[in-house]
Amino acid sequence: LFTHLKNSYEYIIIDSAPLSTSTDTLLLEHYADNIIFICQKNNTKKSDIEKLNTLIEESKLNNVSIIFNTIQNIE
């Protein structure tokens, strides 16, 4: 499927289940050029970030970016 899609599209975006509830991200990782985690204030647990850090340190995830969503400016 991914080989076919790469021949037809420049970008393929896959919305996967949260890392803490599924292993989908780990299964799809070798198809991805980049992985983006969306973290939401008061929703993403510190343990989820710690798990992500562990996976990166163990080289189970590569090219990882994090977007912090719902953060207000402090004035």
PDB file of N, CA, C, O and CB in Angstrom:
ATOM      1  N   LEU A   1       0.822  -1.196   0.000  1.00  0.00           N
ATOM      2  CA  LEU A   1       0.000   0.000   0.000  1.00  0.00           C
ATOM      3  C   LEU A   1       0.866   1.259   0.000  1.00  0.00           C
ATOM      4  O   LEU A   1       0.644   2.169  -0.800  1.00  0.00           O
ATOM      5  CB  LEU A   1      -0.936  -0.002   1.207  1.00  0.00           C
ATOM      6  N   PHE A   2       1.854   1.312   0.898  1.00  0.00           N
ATOM      7  CA  PHE A   2       2.673   2.516   0.983  1.00  0.00           C
ATOM      8  C   PHE A   2       3.519   2.710  -0.270  1.00  0.00           C
ATOM      9  O   PHE A   2       3.730   3.846  -0.696  1.00  0.00           O
ATOM     10  CB  PHE A   2       3.569   2.456   2.210  1.00  0.00           C
ATOM     11  N   THR A   3       4.000   1.645  -0.860  1.00  0.00           N
ATOM     12  CA  THR A   3       4.756   1.758  -2.111  1.00  0.00           C
ATOM     13  C   THR A   3       3.879   2.362  -3.203  1.00  0.00           C
ATOM     14  O   THR A   3       4.317   3.251  -3.933  1.00  0.00           O
ATOM     15  CB  THR A   3       5.290   0.374  -2.554  1.00  0.00           C
ATOM     16  N   HIS A   4       2.662   1.887  -3.313  1.00  0.00           N
ATOM     17  CA  HIS A   4       1.730   2.421  -4.298  1.00  0.00           C
ATOM     18  C   HIS A   4       1.429   3.898  -4.021  1.00  0.00           C
ATOM     19  O   HIS A   4       1.437   4.717  -4.940  1.00  0.00           O
ATOM     20  CB  HIS A   4       0.430   1.603  -4.299  1.00  0.00           C
ATOM     21  N   LEU A   5       1.169   4.229  -2.779  1.00  0.00           N
ATOM     22  CA  LEU A   5       0.849   5.614  -2.426  1.00  0.00           C
ATOM     23  C   LEU A   5       2.020   6.550  -2.692  1.00  0.00           C
ATOM     24  O   LEU A   5       1.819   7.671  -3.160  1.00  0.00           O
ATOM     25  CB  LEU A   5       0.441   5.704  -0.961  1.00  0.00           C
ATOM     26  N   LYS A   6       3.256   6.102  -2.399  1.00  0.00           N
ATOM     27  CA  LYS A   6       4.431   6.949  -2.629  1.00  0.00           C
ATOM     28  C   LYS A   6       4.620   7.249  -4.110  1.00  0.00           C
ATOM     29  O   LYS A   6       5.152   8.299  -4.467  1.00  0.00           O
ATOM     30  CB  LYS A   6       5.687   6.279  -2.070  1.00  0.00           C
ATOM     31  N   ASN A   7       4.192   6.342  -4.966  1.00  0.00           N
ATOM     32  CA  ASN A   7       4.275   6.592  -6.406  1.00  0.00           C
ATOM     33  C   ASN A   7       3.245   7.604  -6.870  1.00  0.00           C
ATOM     34  O   ASN A   7       3.414   8.220  -7.922  1.00  0.00           O
ATOM     35  CB  ASN A   7       4.098   5.299  -7.173  1.00  0.00           C
ATOM     36  N   SER A   8       2.188   7.784  -6.107  1.00  0.00           N
ATOM     37  CA  SER A   8       1.096   8.665  -6.508  1.00  0.00           C
ATOM     38  C   SER A   8       1.075  10.004  -5.786  1.00  0.00           C
ATOM     39  O   SER A   8       0.511  10.967  -6.306  1.00  0.00           O
ATOM     40  CB  SER A   8      -0.196   7.977  -6.285  1.00  0.00           C
ATOM     41  N   TYR A   9       1.679  10.090  -4.592  1.00  0.00           N
ATOM     42  CA  TYR A   9       1.574  11.295  -3.776  1.00  0.00           C
ATOM     43  C   TYR A   9       2.942  11.736  -3.276  1.00  0.00           C
ATOM     44  O   TYR A   9       3.821  10.917  -3.008  1.00  0.00           O
ATOM     45  CB  TYR A   9       0.634  11.061  -2.594  1.00  0.00           C
ATOM     46  N   GLU A  10       3.099  13.049  -3.156  1.00  0.00           N
ATOM     47  CA  GLU A  10       4.345  13.591  -2.622  1.00  0.00           C
ATOM     48  C   GLU A  10       4.401  13.458  -1.100  1.00  0.00           C
ATOM     49  O   GLU A  10       5.460  13.184  -0.534  1.00  0.00           O
ATOM     50  CB  GLU A  10       4.501  15.059  -3.026  1.00  0.00           C
ATOM     51  N   TYR A  11       3.256  13.652  -0.443  1.00  0.00           N
ATOM     52  CA  TYR A  11       3.163  13.541   1.013  1.00  0.00           C
ATOM     53  C   TYR A  11       2.054  12.570   1.387  1.00  0.00           C
ATOM     54  O   TYR A  11       0.980  12.574   0.784  1.00  0.00           O
ATOM     55  CB  TYR A  11       2.913  14.923   1.657  1.00  0.00           C
ATOM     56  N   ILE A  12       2.323  11.746   2.382  1.00  0.00           N
ATOM     57  CA  ILE A  12       1.316  10.837   2.932  1.00  0.00           C
ATOM     58  C   ILE A  12       1.271  11.107   4.429  1.00  0.00           C
ATOM     59  O   ILE A  12       2.287  10.981   5.113  1.00  0.00           O
ATOM     60  CB  ILE A  12       1.648   9.310   2.617  1.00  0.00           C
ATOM     61  N   ILE A  13       0.120  11.471   4.937  1.00  0.00           N
ATOM     62  CA  ILE A  13      -0.031  11.759   6.365  1.00  0.00           C
ATOM     63  C   ILE A  13      -0.911  10.681   6.976  1.00  0.00           C
ATOM     64  O   ILE A  13      -2.020  10.421   6.510  1.00  0.00           O
ATOM     65  CB  ILE A  13      -0.642  13.185   6.604  1.00  0.00           C
ATOM     66  N   ILE A  14      -0.390  10.055   8.036  1.00  0.00           N
ATOM     67  CA  ILE A  14      -1.118   8.984   8.718  1.00  0.00           C
ATOM     68  C   ILE A  14      -1.436   9.468  10.133  1.00  0.00           C
ATOM     69  O   ILE A  14      -0.536   9.841  10.885  1.00  0.00           O
ATOM     70  CB  ILE A  14      -0.285   7.641   8.744  1.00  0.00           C
ATOM     71  N   ASP A  15      -2.700   9.459  10.483  1.00  0.00           N
ATOM     72  CA  ASP A  15      -3.119   9.819  11.835  1.00  0.00           C
ATOM     73  C   ASP A  15      -3.212   8.530  12.637  1.00  0.00           C
ATOM     74  O   ASP A  15      -4.099   7.709  12.403  1.00  0.00           O
ATOM     75  CB  ASP A  15      -4.491  10.599  11.835  1.00  0.00           C
ATOM     76  N   SER A  16      -2.311   8.357  13.566  1.00  0.00           N
ATOM     77  CA  SER A  16      -2.231   7.124  14.338  1.00  0.00           C
ATOM     78  C   SER A  16      -2.783   7.331  15.746  1.00  0.00           C
ATOM     79  O   SER A  16      -2.918   8.461  16.215  1.00  0.00           O
ATOM     80  CB  SER A  16      -0.782   6.626  14.402  1.00  0.00           C
ATOM     81  N   ALA A  17      -3.094   6.244  16.398  1.00  0.00           N
ATOM     82  CA  ALA A  17      -3.563   6.298  17.788  1.00  0.00           C
ATOM     83  C   ALA A  17      -2.451   6.827  18.692  1.00  0.00           C
ATOM     84  O   ALA A  17      -1.276   6.746  18.336  1.00  0.00           O
ATOM     85  CB  ALA A  17      -4.031   4.894  18.268  1.00  0.00           C
ATOM     86  N   PRO A  18      -2.810   7.369  19.856  1.00  0.00           N
ATOM     87  CA  PRO A  18      -1.787   7.830  20.799  1.00  0.00           C
ATOM     88  C   PRO A  18      -0.809   6.717  21.148  1.00  0.00           C
ATOM     89  O   PRO A  18      -1.179   5.546  21.231  1.00  0.00           O
ATOM     90  CB  PRO A  18      -2.439   8.364  22.072  1.00  0.00           C
ATOM     91  N   LEU A  19       0.429   7.100  21.348  1.00  0.00           N
ATOM     92  CA  LEU A  19       1.489   6.139  21.627  1.00  0.00           C
ATOM     93  C   LEU A  19       1.194   5.296  22.855  1.00  0.00           C
ATOM     94  O   LEU A  19       1.558   4.121  22.903  1.00  0.00           O
ATOM     95  CB  LEU A  19       2.801   6.856  21.808  1.00  0.00           C
ATOM     96  N   SER A  20       0.544   5.881  23.840  1.00  0.00           N
ATOM     97  CA  SER A  20       0.288   5.155  25.091  1.00  0.00           C
ATOM     98  C   SER A  20      -0.810   4.098  24.956  1.00  0.00           C
ATOM     99  O   SER A  20      -0.910   3.204  25.798  1.00  0.00           O
ATOM    100  CB  SER A  20      -0.092   6.135  26.180  1.00  0.00           C
ATOM    101  N   THR A  21      -1.638   4.189  23.904  1.00  0.00           N
ATOM    102  CA  THR A  21      -2.759   3.257  23.786  1.00  0.00           C
ATOM    103  C   THR A  21      -2.591   2.227  22.680  1.00  0.00           C
ATOM    104  O   THR A  21      -3.409   1.316  22.553  1.00  0.00           O
ATOM    105  CB  THR A  21      -4.017   4.019  23.552  1.00  0.00           C
ATOM    106  N   SER A  22      -1.534   2.361  21.874  1.00  0.00           N
ATOM    107  CA  SER A  22      -1.415   1.483  20.725  1.00  0.00           C
ATOM    108  C   SER A  22       0.038   1.348  20.301  1.00  0.00           C
ATOM    109  O   SER A  22       0.863   2.217  20.585  1.00  0.00           O
ATOM    110  CB  SER A  22      -2.261   2.001  19.567  1.00  0.00           C
ATOM    111  N   THR A  23       0.342   0.257  19.623  1.00  0.00           N
ATOM    112  CA  THR A  23       1.685   0.071  19.063  1.00  0.00           C
ATOM    113  C   THR A  23       1.707   0.443  17.577  1.00  0.00           C
ATOM    114  O   THR A  23       2.701   0.194  16.896  1.00  0.00           O
ATOM    115  CB  THR A  23       2.154  -1.391  19.255  1.00  0.00           C
ATOM    116  N   ASP A  24       0.630   1.031  17.071  1.00  0.00           N
ATOM    117  CA  ASP A  24       0.557   1.399  15.652  1.00  0.00           C
ATOM    118  C   ASP A  24       1.747   2.251  15.221  1.00  0.00           C
ATOM    119  O   ASP A  24       2.317   2.031  14.152  1.00  0.00           O
ATOM    120  CB  ASP A  24      -0.739   2.150  15.369  1.00  0.00           C
ATOM    121  N   THR A  25       2.117   3.209  16.041  1.00  0.00           N
ATOM    122  CA  THR A  25       3.224   4.100  15.688  1.00  0.00           C
ATOM    123  C   THR A  25       4.506   3.306  15.469  1.00  0.00           C
ATOM    124  O   THR A  25       5.245   3.567  14.520  1.00  0.00           O
ATOM    125  CB  THR A  25       3.436   5.159  16.783  1.00  0.00           C
ATOM    126  N   LEU A  26       4.768   2.351  16.333  1.00  0.00           N
ATOM    127  CA  LEU A  26       5.975   1.550  16.181  1.00  0.00           C
ATOM    128  C   LEU A  26       5.915   0.667  14.936  1.00  0.00           C
ATOM    129  O   LEU A  26       6.938   0.438  14.290  1.00  0.00           O
ATOM    130  CB  LEU A  26       6.190   0.692  17.418  1.00  0.00           C
ATOM    131  N   LEU A  27       4.735   0.175  14.598  1.00  0.00           N
ATOM    132  CA  LEU A  27       4.580  -0.656  13.413  1.00  0.00           C
ATOM    133  C   LEU A  27       4.705   0.158  12.125  1.00  0.00           C
ATOM    134  O   LEU A  27       5.205  -0.342  11.118  1.00  0.00           O
ATOM    135  CB  LEU A  27       3.238  -1.366  13.449  1.00  0.00           C
ATOM    136  N   LEU A  28       4.253   1.406  12.159  1.00  0.00           N
ATOM    137  CA  LEU A  28       4.277   2.257  10.969  1.00  0.00           C
ATOM    138  C   LEU A  28       5.584   3.030  10.824  1.00  0.00           C
ATOM    139  O   LEU A  28       5.833   3.615   9.770  1.00  0.00           O
ATOM    140  CB  LEU A  28       3.119   3.227  11.008  1.00  0.00           C
ATOM    141  N   GLU A  29       6.418   3.046  11.851  1.00  0.00           N
ATOM    142  CA  GLU A  29       7.605   3.887  11.885  1.00  0.00           C
ATOM    143  C   GLU A  29       8.524   3.650  10.691  1.00  0.00           C
ATOM    144  O   GLU A  29       9.062   4.613  10.143  1.00  0.00           O
ATOM    145  CB  GLU A  29       8.363   3.648  13.165  1.00  0.00           C
ATOM    146  N   HIS A  30       8.717   2.432  10.278  1.00  0.00           N
ATOM    147  CA  HIS A  30       9.677   2.194   9.191  1.00  0.00           C
ATOM    148  C   HIS A  30       9.151   2.645   7.822  1.00  0.00           C
ATOM    149  O   HIS A  30       9.907   2.655   6.851  1.00  0.00           O
ATOM    150  CB  HIS A  30      10.031   0.716   9.134  1.00  0.00           C
ATOM    151  N   TYR A  31       7.881   3.014   7.730  1.00  0.00           N
ATOM    152  CA  TYR A  31       7.332   3.586   6.498  1.00  0.00           C
ATOM    153  C   TYR A  31       7.435   5.107   6.486  1.00  0.00           C
ATOM    154  O   TYR A  31       7.271   5.731   5.437  1.00  0.00           O
ATOM    155  CB  TYR A  31       5.876   3.166   6.326  1.00  0.00           C
ATOM    156  N   ALA A  32       7.702   5.702   7.629  1.00  0.00           N
ATOM    157  CA  ALA A  32       7.633   7.156   7.771  1.00  0.00           C
ATOM    158  C   ALA A  32       8.993   7.815   7.599  1.00  0.00           C
ATOM    159  O   ALA A  32      10.012   7.299   8.058  1.00  0.00           O
ATOM    160  CB  ALA A  32       7.059   7.520   9.123  1.00  0.00           C
ATOM    161  N   ASP A  33       8.992   8.965   6.928  1.00  0.00           N
ATOM    162  CA  ASP A  33      10.196   9.786   6.861  1.00  0.00           C
ATOM    163  C   ASP A  33      10.315  10.653   8.107  1.00  0.00           C
ATOM    164  O   ASP A  33      11.420  10.954   8.558  1.00  0.00           O
ATOM    165  CB  ASP A  33      10.184  10.663   5.597  1.00  0.00           C
ATOM    166  N   ASN A  34       9.177  11.053   8.661  1.00  0.00           N
ATOM    167  CA  ASN A  34       9.122  11.895   9.861  1.00  0.00           C
ATOM    168  C   ASN A  34       7.931  11.483  10.712  1.00  0.00           C
ATOM    169  O   ASN A  34       6.915  11.008  10.205  1.00  0.00           O
ATOM    170  CB  ASN A  34       9.030  13.402   9.484  1.00  0.00           C
ATOM    171  N   ILE A  35       8.080  11.676  12.008  1.00  0.00           N
ATOM    172  CA  ILE A  35       6.994  11.403  12.946  1.00  0.00           C
ATOM    173  C   ILE A  35       6.742  12.682  13.737  1.00  0.00           C
ATOM    174  O   ILE A  35       7.671  13.281  14.279  1.00  0.00           O
ATOM    175  CB  ILE A  35       7.337  10.194  13.900  1.00  0.00           C
ATOM    176  N   ILE A  36       5.480  13.092  13.796  1.00  0.00           N
ATOM    177  CA  ILE A  36       5.112  14.295  14.536  1.00  0.00           C
ATOM    178  C   ILE A  36       4.135  13.904  15.637  1.00  0.00           C
ATOM    179  O   ILE A  36       3.076  13.337  15.370  1.00  0.00           O
ATOM    180  CB  ILE A  36       4.490  15.374  13.592  1.00  0.00           C
ATOM    181  N   PHE A  37       4.500  14.212  16.874  1.00  0.00           N
ATOM    182  CA  PHE A  37       3.616  13.982  18.011  1.00  0.00           C
ATOM    183  C   PHE A  37       2.957  15.292  18.385  1.00  0.00           C
ATOM    184  O   PHE A  37       3.623  16.319  18.516  1.00  0.00           O
ATOM    185  CB  PHE A  37       4.389  13.387  19.219  1.00  0.00           C
ATOM    186  N   ILE A  38       1.644  15.252  18.555  1.00  0.00           N
ATOM    187  CA  ILE A  38       0.891  16.417  18.987  1.00  0.00           C
ATOM    188  C   ILE A  38       0.607  16.242  20.478  1.00  0.00           C
ATOM    189  O   ILE A  38      -0.059  15.290  20.885  1.00  0.00           O
ATOM    190  CB  ILE A  38      -0.438  16.591  18.157  1.00  0.00           C
ATOM    191  N   CYS A  39       1.117  17.170  21.284  1.00  0.00           N
ATOM    192  CA  CYS A  39       0.913  17.118  22.730  1.00  0.00           C
ATOM    193  C   CYS A  39       0.006  18.274  23.125  1.00  0.00           C
ATOM    194  O   CYS A  39       0.234  19.420  22.738  1.00  0.00           O
ATOM    195  CB  CYS A  39       2.275  17.180  23.501  1.00  0.00           C
ATOM    196  N   GLN A  40      -1.014  17.961  23.895  1.00  0.00           N
ATOM    197  CA  GLN A  40      -1.978  18.986  24.297  1.00  0.00           C
ATOM    198  C   GLN A  40      -1.851  19.271  25.788  1.00  0.00           C
ATOM    199  O   GLN A  40      -1.806  18.359  26.614  1.00  0.00           O
ATOM    200  CB  GLN A  40      -3.417  18.546  23.955  1.00  0.00           C
ATOM    201  N   LYS A  41      -1.795  20.553  26.109  1.00  0.00           N
ATOM    202  CA  LYS A  41      -1.715  20.978  27.505  1.00  0.00           C
ATOM    203  C   LYS A  41      -2.874  20.380  28.293  1.00  0.00           C
ATOM    204  O   LYS A  41      -4.010  20.368  27.818  1.00  0.00           O
ATOM    205  CB  LYS A  41      -1.724  22.523  27.613  1.00  0.00           C
ATOM    206  N   ASN A  42      -2.593  19.889  29.482  1.00  0.00           N
ATOM    207  CA  ASN A  42      -3.567  19.282  30.400  1.00  0.00           C
ATOM    208  C   ASN A  42      -4.186  17.990  29.858  1.00  0.00           C
ATOM    209  O   ASN A  42      -5.189  17.517  30.393  1.00  0.00           O
ATOM    210  CB  ASN A  42      -4.669  20.275  30.699  1.00  0.00           C
ATOM    211  N   ASN A  43      -3.605  17.421  28.814  1.00  0.00           N
ATOM    212  CA  ASN A  43      -4.123  16.176  28.266  1.00  0.00           C
ATOM    213  C   ASN A  43      -3.005  15.141  28.099  1.00  0.00           C
ATOM    214  O   ASN A  43      -3.168  13.983  28.482  1.00  0.00           O
ATOM    215  CB  ASN A  43      -4.813  16.436  26.920  1.00  0.00           C
ATOM    216  N   THR A  44      -1.889  15.551  27.537  1.00  0.00           N
ATOM    217  CA  THR A  44      -0.754  14.644  27.370  1.00  0.00           C
ATOM    218  C   THR A  44      -0.077  14.453  28.721  1.00  0.00           C
ATOM    219  O   THR A  44       0.243  15.420  29.413  1.00  0.00           O
ATOM    220  CB  THR A  44       0.258  15.193  26.313  1.00  0.00           C
ATOM    221  N   LYS A  45       0.134  13.206  29.081  1.00  0.00           N
ATOM    222  CA  LYS A  45       0.750  12.900  30.376  1.00  0.00           C
ATOM    223  C   LYS A  45       2.275  12.968  30.286  1.00  0.00           C
ATOM    224  O   LYS A  45       2.867  12.702  29.241  1.00  0.00           O
ATOM    225  CB  LYS A  45       0.310  11.507  30.864  1.00  0.00           C
ATOM    226  N   LYS A  46       2.883  13.326  31.398  1.00  0.00           N
ATOM    227  CA  LYS A  46       4.344  13.364  31.461  1.00  0.00           C
ATOM    228  C   LYS A  46       4.914  11.984  31.139  1.00  0.00           C
ATOM    229  O   LYS A  46       5.967  11.879  30.510  1.00  0.00           O
ATOM    230  CB  LYS A  46       4.823  13.836  32.857  1.00  0.00           C
ATOM    231  N   SER A  47       4.230  10.939  31.562  1.00  0.00           N
ATOM    232  CA  SER A  47       4.714   9.577  31.290  1.00  0.00           C
ATOM    233  C   SER A  47       4.731   9.274  29.785  1.00  0.00           C
ATOM    234  O   SER A  47       5.558   8.490  29.320  1.00  0.00           O
ATOM    235  CB  SER A  47       3.835   8.547  32.020  1.00  0.00           C
ATOM    236  N   ASP A  48       3.813   9.899  29.023  1.00  0.00           N
ATOM    237  CA  ASP A  48       3.815   9.722  27.567  1.00  0.00           C
ATOM    238  C   ASP A  48       5.076  10.332  26.947  1.00  0.00           C
ATOM    239  O   ASP A  48       5.676   9.748  26.045  1.00  0.00           O
ATOM    240  CB  ASP A  48       2.552  10.360  26.945  1.00  0.00           C
ATOM    241  N   ILE A  49       5.467  11.498  27.433  1.00  0.00           N
ATOM    242  CA  ILE A  49       6.687  12.151  26.943  1.00  0.00           C
ATOM    243  C   ILE A  49       7.913  11.334  27.344  1.00  0.00           C
ATOM    244  O   ILE A  49       8.851  11.191  26.560  1.00  0.00           O
ATOM    245  CB  ILE A  49       6.797  13.599  27.495  1.00  0.00           C
ATOM    246  N   GLU A  50       7.905  10.803  28.556  1.00  0.00           N
ATOM    247  CA  GLU A  50       9.010   9.964  29.006  1.00  0.00           C
ATOM    248  C   GLU A  50       9.132   8.702  28.153  1.00  0.00           C
ATOM    249  O   GLU A  50      10.237   8.280  27.813  1.00  0.00           O
ATOM    250  CB  GLU A  50       8.824   9.588  30.474  1.00  0.00           C
ATOM    251  N   LYS A  51       7.984   8.101  27.809  1.00  0.00           N
ATOM    252  CA  LYS A  51       7.992   6.918  26.947  1.00  0.00           C
ATOM    253  C   LYS A  51       8.538   7.267  25.568  1.00  0.00           C
ATOM    254  O   LYS A  51       9.319   6.509  24.993  1.00  0.00           O
ATOM    255  CB  LYS A  51       6.577   6.325  26.824  1.00  0.00           C
ATOM    256  N   LEU A  52       8.124   8.412  25.043  1.00  0.00           N
ATOM    257  CA  LEU A  52       8.629   8.873  23.754  1.00  0.00           C
ATOM    258  C   LEU A  52      10.143   9.056  23.807  1.00  0.00           C
ATOM    259  O   LEU A  52      10.851   8.618  22.900  1.00  0.00           O
ATOM    260  CB  LEU A  52       7.947  10.187  23.346  1.00  0.00           C
ATOM    261  N   ASN A  53      10.638   9.692  24.851  1.00  0.00           N
ATOM    262  CA  ASN A  53      12.086   9.879  25.010  1.00  0.00           C
ATOM    263  C   ASN A  53      12.823   8.543  25.055  1.00  0.00           C
ATOM    264  O   ASN A  53      13.892   8.403  24.460  1.00  0.00           O
ATOM    265  CB  ASN A  53      12.381  10.678  26.283  1.00  0.00           C
ATOM    266  N   THR A  54      12.266   7.579  25.746  1.00  0.00           N
ATOM    267  CA  THR A  54      12.882   6.250  25.832  1.00  0.00           C
ATOM    268  C   THR A  54      12.954   5.599  24.452  1.00  0.00           C
ATOM    269  O   THR A  54      13.982   5.028  24.085  1.00  0.00           O
ATOM    270  CB  THR A  54      12.092   5.348  26.805  1.00  0.00           C
ATOM    271  N   LEU A  55      11.874   5.682  23.694  1.00  0.00           N
ATOM    272  CA  LEU A  55      11.855   5.095  22.350  1.00  0.00           C
ATOM    273  C   LEU A  55      12.869   5.763  21.430  1.00  0.00           C
ATOM    274  O   LEU A  55      13.490   5.099  20.600  1.00  0.00           O
ATOM    275  CB  LEU A  55      10.458   5.204  21.745  1.00  0.00           C
ATOM    276  N   ILE A  56      13.035   7.062  21.574  1.00  0.00           N
ATOM    277  CA  ILE A  56      14.036   7.771  20.773  1.00  0.00           C
ATOM    278  C   ILE A  56      15.438   7.344  21.184  1.00  0.00           C
ATOM    279  O   ILE A  56      16.281   7.075  20.327  1.00  0.00           O
ATOM    280  CB  ILE A  56      13.876   9.299  20.924  1.00  0.00           C
ATOM    281  N   GLU A  57      15.697   7.278  22.495  1.00  0.00           N
ATOM    282  CA  GLU A  57      17.008   6.862  22.994  1.00  0.00           C
ATOM    283  C   GLU A  57      17.360   5.442  22.572  1.00  0.00           C
ATOM    284  O   GLU A  57      18.527   5.136  22.328  1.00  0.00           O
ATOM    285  CB  GLU A  57      17.047   6.969  24.506  1.00  0.00           C
ATOM    286  N   GLU A  58      16.356   4.576  22.487  1.00  0.00           N
ATOM    287  CA  GLU A  58      16.572   3.182  22.072  1.00  0.00           C
ATOM    288  C   GLU A  58      16.580   3.030  20.548  1.00  0.00           C
ATOM    289  O   GLU A  58      16.658   1.913  20.035  1.00  0.00           O
ATOM    290  CB  GLU A  58      15.489   2.284  22.673  1.00  0.00           C
ATOM    291  N   SER A  59      16.500   4.143  19.831  1.00  0.00           N
ATOM    292  CA  SER A  59      16.480   4.171  18.361  1.00  0.00           C
ATOM    293  C   SER A  59      15.317   3.390  17.768  1.00  0.00           C
ATOM    294  O   SER A  59      15.428   2.850  16.667  1.00  0.00           O
ATOM    295  CB  SER A  59      17.775   3.620  17.819  1.00  0.00           C
ATOM    296  N   LYS A  60      14.201   3.328  18.491  1.00  0.00           N
ATOM    297  CA  LYS A  60      12.999   2.687  17.965  1.00  0.00           C
ATOM    298  C   LYS A  60      12.156   3.681  17.178  1.00  0.00           C
ATOM    299  O   LYS A  60      11.293   3.280  16.396  1.00  0.00           O
ATOM    300  CB  LYS A  60      12.173   2.077  19.104  1.00  0.00           C
ATOM    301  N   LEU A  61      12.398   4.974  17.378  1.00  0.00           N
ATOM    302  CA  LEU A  61      11.744   6.032  16.610  1.00  0.00           C
ATOM    303  C   LEU A  61      12.811   7.011  16.153  1.00  0.00           C
ATOM    304  O   LEU A  61      13.698   7.380  16.922  1.00  0.00           O
ATOM    305  CB  LEU A  61      10.640   6.755  17.452  1.00  0.00           C
ATOM    306  N   ASN A  62      12.720   7.431  14.899  1.00  0.00           N
ATOM    307  CA  ASN A  62      13.687   8.372  14.339  1.00  0.00           C
ATOM    308  C   ASN A  62      12.950   9.561  13.727  1.00  0.00           C
ATOM    309  O   ASN A  62      11.767   9.475  13.396  1.00  0.00           O
ATOM    310  CB  ASN A  62      14.584   7.680  13.278  1.00  0.00           C
ATOM    311  N   ASN A  63      13.673  10.669  13.584  1.00  0.00           N
ATOM    312  CA  ASN A  63      13.122  11.886  12.977  1.00  0.00           C
ATOM    313  C   ASN A  63      11.802  12.294  13.638  1.00  0.00           C
ATOM    314  O   ASN A  63      10.774  12.433  12.975  1.00  0.00           O
ATOM    315  CB  ASN A  63      12.909  11.678  11.469  1.00  0.00           C
ATOM    316  N   VAL A  64      11.856  12.480  14.940  1.00  0.00           N
ATOM    317  CA  VAL A  64      10.655  12.803  15.718  1.00  0.00           C
ATOM    318  C   VAL A  64      10.595  14.305  15.999  1.00  0.00           C
ATOM    319  O   VAL A  64      11.591  14.923  16.375  1.00  0.00           O
ATOM    320  CB  VAL A  64      10.634  12.005  17.047  1.00  0.00           C
ATOM    321  N   SER A  65       9.416  14.868  15.809  1.00  0.00           N
ATOM    322  CA  SER A  65       9.142  16.255  16.162  1.00  0.00           C
ATOM    323  C   SER A  65       7.944  16.272  17.103  1.00  0.00           C
ATOM    324  O   SER A  65       7.111  15.366  17.086  1.00  0.00           O
ATOM    325  CB  SER A  65       8.877  17.129  14.887  1.00  0.00           C
ATOM    326  N   ILE A  66       7.870  17.318  17.926  1.00  0.00           N
ATOM    327  CA  ILE A  66       6.744  17.462  18.848  1.00  0.00           C
ATOM    328  C   ILE A  66       6.114  18.831  18.637  1.00  0.00           C
ATOM    329  O   ILE A  66       6.808  19.845  18.556  1.00  0.00           O
ATOM    330  CB  ILE A  66       7.197  17.279  20.332  1.00  0.00           C
ATOM    331  N   ILE A  67       4.801  18.841  18.550  1.00  0.00           N
ATOM    332  CA  ILE A  67       4.044  20.090  18.511  1.00  0.00           C
ATOM    333  C   ILE A  67       3.267  20.184  19.816  1.00  0.00           C
ATOM    334  O   ILE A  67       2.501  19.284  20.161  1.00  0.00           O
ATOM    335  CB  ILE A  67       3.083  20.156  17.259  1.00  0.00           C
ATOM    336  N   PHE A  68       3.472  21.282  20.539  1.00  0.00           N
ATOM    337  CA  PHE A  68       2.727  21.523  21.765  1.00  0.00           C
ATOM    338  C   PHE A  68       1.518  22.375  21.411  1.00  0.00           C
ATOM    339  O   PHE A  68       1.665  23.514  20.969  1.00  0.00           O
ATOM    340  CB  PHE A  68       3.616  22.216  22.854  1.00  0.00           C
ATOM    341  N   ASN A  69       0.345  21.836  21.601  1.00  0.00           N
ATOM    342  CA  ASN A  69      -0.910  22.471  21.221  1.00  0.00           C
ATOM    343  C   ASN A  69      -1.607  23.018  22.466  1.00  0.00           C
ATOM    344  O   ASN A  69      -1.432  22.481  23.559  1.00  0.00           O
ATOM    345  CB  ASN A  69      -1.827  21.471  20.473  1.00  0.00           C
ATOM    346  N   THR A  70      -2.378  24.060  22.311  1.00  0.00           N
ATOM    347  CA  THR A  70      -3.195  24.658  23.363  1.00  0.00           C
ATOM    348  C   THR A  70      -2.362  25.262  24.491  1.00  0.00           C
ATOM    349  O   THR A  70      -2.699  25.115  25.666  1.00  0.00           O
ATOM    350  CB  THR A  70      -4.134  23.624  23.930  1.00  0.00           C
ATOM    351  N   ILE A  71      -1.296  25.926  24.137  1.00  0.00           N
ATOM    352  CA  ILE A  71      -0.485  26.628  25.133  1.00  0.00           C
ATOM    353  C   ILE A  71      -0.695  28.117  24.927  1.00  0.00           C
ATOM    354  O   ILE A  71      -0.560  28.627  23.815  1.00  0.00           O
ATOM    355  CB  ILE A  71       1.038  26.247  25.020  1.00  0.00           C
ATOM    356  N   GLN A  72      -1.026  28.810  26.006  1.00  0.00           N
ATOM    357  CA  GLN A  72      -1.270  30.250  25.922  1.00  0.00           C
ATOM    358  C   GLN A  72       0.002  31.018  26.219  1.00  0.00           C
ATOM    359  O   GLN A  72       0.874  30.544  26.946  1.00  0.00           O
ATOM    360  CB  GLN A  72      -2.382  30.672  26.891  1.00  0.00           C
ATOM    361  N   ASN A  73       0.100  32.218  25.645  1.00  0.00           N
ATOM    362  CA  ASN A  73       1.240  33.084  25.911  1.00  0.00           C
ATOM    363  C   ASN A  73       1.207  33.556  27.360  1.00  0.00           C
ATOM    364  O   ASN A  73       0.143  33.815  27.920  1.00  0.00           O
ATOM    365  CB  ASN A  73       1.246  34.289  24.949  1.00  0.00           C
ATOM    366  N   ILE A  74       2.375  33.660  27.945  1.00  0.00           N
ATOM    367  CA  ILE A  74       2.501  34.182  29.308  1.00  0.00           C
ATOM    368  C   ILE A  74       2.978  35.625  29.194  1.00  0.00           C
ATOM    369  O   ILE A  74       4.014  35.897  28.587  1.00  0.00           O
ATOM    370  CB  ILE A  74       3.494  33.310  30.182  1.00  0.00           C
ATOM    371  N   GLU A  75       2.221  36.546  29.780  1.00  0.00           N
ATOM    372  CA  GLU A  75       2.600  37.967  29.697  1.00  0.00           C
ATOM    373  C   GLU A  75       2.855  38.532  31.055  1.00  0.00           C
ATOM    374  O   GLU A  75       3.184  39.712  31.180  1.00  0.00           O
ATOM    375  CB  GLU A  75       1.524  38.780  29.003  1.00  0.00           C
TER     376      GLU A  75
END
